[in-house]
Amino acid sequence: MKKRVLIVDDSSKWILYHKDAVREVFKNDVEIDTASSAKEGVEKLMLSIDTPYDFILTDMQMEPDFLPLYAGEWFIKQIKFFNEYKNTKIIIISATSNIRQIAENYSVDYIPKYRCNDLKEYCNKLLNL
């Protein structure tokens, strides 16, 4: 059965990078959806409620509508409201300096964007999550 992945980032360059990395990991056994904002990410969650995502990769710093929270934090809080997504692996991929603390606060995994430069290491990290 194909893995379902949602990638949420406001940078089209990073979305393409993450899509390539996810395809490297899962080969042809993956279905990838993307969203360019936290709000659009929630729309995708609701549209996929009957077939929840297996992995959600999200940036933190996107639209500024949710201050003092990062948009990605708001998005993670929304994911946690859905019982259908309780088994979904959430991974923060961000350049924000407090990424580790945010990940711990929400009990999710993280990969700092500076670690994404090495595609092989990045893919191994995804596989081991």
Buried (B, 14 or more C-beta within 10 A) or exposed (E): EEBBBBBBBBBEEBBEBBBEBBBBBBEEEBBBBBBBBBBBBBEBBEEBEEEBBBBBBBBBBBBEEBEEBBBBBBBBEBBBEBEBBEEBBBBBBBEBEEBEEBBEEBEBBBBBBEEBEEEEEBBEBBEEE
